[in-house]
């Protein structure tokens, strides 16, 4: 059913079937990697996800990805999912990783 595939959290509405995200009711286009990153943070909201875990889960163990790549993706993702006047939601925990705080 539709309800099983739609998850709500704060300003976010995720439709897992269509891999679609809405922020405050507005559709947001995410690349495949951005979507994977977002979902990892979304499903573990409130918990810090270590950088290594994010890289392994999104790019795979063989993924040749630097910390700078991860930071660049996080920056792009933050621009797309961060409501403009709201508090910071995608948080960098220095030296550890990132978390989605809703």
HUFENMO-V280126 format. One record per backbone hydrogen bond with DSSP energy under -1.0 kcal/mol. NH is the residue of the N-H (numbers start at 1). CO is the residue of the C=O. If there is no record, write none. Layout:
NH | CO
NH | CO
This chain:
5 | 2
7 | 14
9 | 12
12 | 9
13 | 22
14 | 7
15 | 20
16 | 5
20 | 15
22 | 13
23 | 26
24 | 11
26 | 23
28 | 21
35 | 31
36 | 32
37 | 33
38 | 34
39 | 35
40 | 36
41 | 37
42 | 38
43 | 39
45 | 42
46 | 100
47 | 44
49 | 98
51 | 96
54 | 50
55 | 51
56 | 52
57 | 53
58 | 54
59 | 55
60 | 56
63 | 60
65 | 63
70 | 66
71 | 67
72 | 68
73 | 69
74 | 70
75 | 71
76 | 72
77 | 73
78 | 74
79 | 75
80 | 76
81 | 77
82 | 78
91 | 99
93 | 97
96 | 93
97 | 93
98 | 49
99 | 91
101 | 89
